[in-house]
Amino acid sequence: MYLKYLTLCMVALITLSTSATAKDFKLNSTDIAEGVSLTSTHVFQGFGCKGKNISPQLSWTNPPAGTKSFAITVYDPDAPTGSGWWHWNVVNIPASITSLPKGATVEKGLPKQAIQLSNDYGSSKFGGACPPPGEVHRYIFSIYALGVEKLSLPENASNALAGFMIRANSLGNAKITAIFKR
């Protein structure tokens, strides 16, 4: 009985210490903020939208212990598709990286190991906000700390598959939810 109680206590302590560390994980940006409207810099150019289609600067602090890589997603849950809209999905960012510059691409700012998946615009780069006219949409910028150095994804993996693999290997995440209306 004592051994069973001790085992339960150890599991509880490990869970609490992991949760506390994950709670300290923060996503920051000099370009976007929680609940604040995106500027035209981060709006898509096309589909009736007139923006610069540039990703915001992002930085993160206090990743959970055991982090071996990061993944970034930008998702609009309000898109009238039945499944939301994926604006950006970057995986295999090394654990040594703690920020991405504004306008990050494979050519500028993304580490060479990072992979940008195809977004719902059909492009393998950041795709800015572009909700239907008159609608306010949320744009969830998330950073995930992963317990693996590299996600094993097939070439041309869907964002749904990537999301599953990201969450299956996540040690914690942090987010900023911005909004936009046109």
C-alpha positions as CSV (number, residue, x, y, z in Angstrom):
1,M,0.0,0.0,0.0
2,Y,2.8,2.4,0.9
3,L,4.6,1.8,-2.4
4,K,1.3,2.5,-4.3
5,Y,0.8,5.7,-2.4
6,L,4.4,6.8,-3.0
7,T,4.1,6.1,-6.7
8,L,0.9,8.2,-6.9
9,C,2.6,11.0,-5.1
10,M,5.6,10.9,-7.5
11,V,3.3,11.0,-10.5
12,A,1.4,14.0,-9.0
13,L,4.7,15.9,-8.3
14,I,5.9,15.2,-11.8
15,T,2.6,16.4,-13.3
16,L,2.6,19.5,-11.2
17,S,6.2,20.4,-11.9
18,T,5.6,19.9,-15.7
19,S,2.5,22.1,-15.6
20,A,4.2,24.8,-13.7
21,T,7.0,24.9,-16.2
22,A,4.6,24.9,-19.1
23,K,2.7,27.8,-17.5
24,D,5.8,29.9,-17.7
25,F,6.1,29.5,-21.5
26,K,5.2,32.8,-23.1
27,L,4.8,34.0,-26.7
28,N,5.6,37.7,-27.4
29,S,5.7,40.0,-30.4
30,T,6.6,43.5,-31.2
31,D,4.0,43.5,-34.0
32,I,0.9,41.9,-32.7
33,A,-0.9,41.7,-29.3
34,E,-3.7,39.8,-27.6
35,G,-7.1,41.0,-28.7
36,V,-5.7,43.8,-30.9
37,S,-6.5,44.1,-34.6
38,L,-3.8,43.1,-37.1
39,T,-2.4,45.9,-39.3
40,S,-2.3,45.8,-43.1
41,T,1.2,44.5,-42.8
42,H,-0.2,41.1,-41.7
43,V,-3.1,41.0,-44.1
44,F,-3.2,38.8,-47.2
45,Q,-2.7,40.3,-50.7
46,G,-5.4,38.8,-52.8
47,F,-9.0,37.4,-52.5
48,G,-10.2,41.0,-52.2
49,C,-7.7,41.8,-49.4
50,K,-5.1,44.5,-49.8
51,G,-2.2,43.8,-47.4
52,K,1.5,43.2,-47.3
53,N,1.2,39.5,-46.3
54,I,4.2,39.7,-43.9
55,S,4.5,37.5,-40.8
56,P,4.9,39.3,-37.5
57,Q,8.0,39.2,-35.3
58,L,7.6,36.5,-32.7
59,S,9.7,35.5,-29.7
60,W,9.2,33.1,-26.9
61,T,10.6,32.6,-23.4
62,N,10.7,29.9,-20.7
63,P,10.0,26.7,-22.8
64,P,9.3,23.6,-20.7
65,A,12.2,21.4,-19.7
66,G,13.0,18.7,-22.3
67,T,12.1,20.9,-25.3
68,K,13.9,19.7,-28.3
69,S,12.2,21.7,-31.1
70,F,9.4,24.2,-31.7
71,A,6.4,24.5,-34.1
72,I,4.5,27.6,-34.9
73,T,0.9,27.7,-36.2
74,V,-1.4,30.5,-37.2
75,Y,-5.0,29.5,-37.4
76,D,-8.4,31.2,-38.0
77,P,-11.1,29.2,-36.2
78,D,-13.8,31.5,-37.6
79,A,-13.3,30.9,-41.3
80,P,-16.5,29.7,-42.9
81,T,-15.1,26.4,-44.1
82,G,-16.3,24.0,-41.4
83,S,-12.6,23.4,-40.5
84,G,-11.1,26.8,-40.0
85,W,-8.2,28.2,-42.0
86,W,-4.5,27.5,-41.6
87,H,-2.4,30.7,-42.3
88,W,1.0,29.3,-41.3
89,N,2.5,26.1,-40.0
90,V,6.3,25.9,-39.4
91,V,7.8,22.7,-37.8
92,N,11.3,21.5,-36.9
93,I,12.5,24.8,-35.5
94,P,15.6,23.9,-33.3
95,A,15.3,24.4,-29.6
96,S,18.2,26.9,-29.7
97,I,16.0,29.4,-31.6
98,T,13.9,31.7,-29.5
99,S,12.6,34.2,-32.0
100,L,11.7,34.8,-35.6
101,P,12.0,38.2,-37.4
102,K,9.2,40.0,-39.0
103,G,8.7,38.6,-42.5
104,A,10.4,35.3,-41.7
105,T,10.9,33.0,-44.7
106,V,13.2,30.2,-45.6
107,E,15.4,32.8,-47.2
108,K,15.2,35.2,-44.2
109,G,15.1,34.3,-40.6
110,L,13.8,30.7,-40.6
111,P,16.5,28.1,-39.7
112,K,17.4,25.8,-42.6
113,Q,16.0,22.8,-40.7
114,A,12.5,24.4,-40.4
115,I,9.8,23.2,-42.8
116,Q,6.9,25.5,-43.8
117,L,3.8,23.4,-44.7
118,S,1.4,24.5,-47.3
119,N,-1.2,26.9,-45.9
120,D,-4.8,27.0,-46.9
121,Y,-4.0,29.6,-49.6
122,G,-1.9,26.8,-51.2
123,S,1.5,28.5,-50.4
124,S,4.3,27.3,-48.2
125,K,4.8,30.6,-46.4
126,F,2.9,32.9,-44.1
127,G,-0.6,33.8,-45.5
128,G,-2.1,36.9,-43.9
129,A,-5.6,37.6,-42.6
130,C,-8.4,37.9,-45.1
131,P,-11.9,37.3,-43.6
132,P,-15.1,37.8,-45.6
133,P,-16.2,41.5,-45.6
134,G,-17.9,42.6,-42.4
135,E,-16.7,39.6,-40.3
136,V,-14.4,39.8,-37.3
137,H,-12.1,36.8,-37.2
138,R,-9.6,35.6,-34.6
139,Y,-6.0,34.7,-35.6
140,I,-4.4,32.4,-33.1
141,F,-0.6,32.6,-33.3
142,S,0.8,29.6,-31.3
143,I,4.2,28.3,-30.4
144,Y,4.5,24.7,-29.3
145,A,7.5,23.2,-27.4
146,L,8.1,19.7,-28.6
147,G,9.8,16.8,-27.0
148,V,11.3,15.6,-30.3
149,E,14.0,17.2,-32.5
150,K,12.1,16.6,-35.7
151,L,8.5,15.7,-36.6
152,S,8.3,12.8,-38.9
153,L,5.9,14.1,-41.5
154,P,5.4,12.9,-45.1
155,E,6.1,15.3,-47.9
156,N,3.1,17.5,-48.5
157,A,1.6,16.7,-45.1
158,S,-1.8,18.3,-44.3
159,N,-2.1,20.8,-41.6
160,A,-4.5,18.4,-39.8
161,L,-1.8,15.7,-39.7
162,A,0.8,18.2,-38.6
163,G,-1.5,19.5,-35.9
164,F,-2.0,15.9,-34.7
165,M,1.7,15.3,-34.6
166,I,2.5,18.7,-32.9
167,R,0.0,18.0,-30.2
168,A,1.1,14.4,-29.7
169,N,4.6,15.6,-29.0
170,S,3.8,18.9,-27.2
171,L,5.3,19.7,-23.8
172,G,3.5,23.0,-23.7
173,N,2.3,25.9,-25.8
174,A,1.7,29.6,-25.7
175,K,-0.4,31.9,-27.9
176,I,-1.4,35.3,-28.9
177,T,-4.9,35.7,-30.4
178,A,-5.2,38.8,-32.6
179,I,-8.3,39.9,-34.5
180,F,-9.1,41.4,-37.9
181,K,-12.2,42.8,-39.7
182,R,-12.4,44.2,-43.2
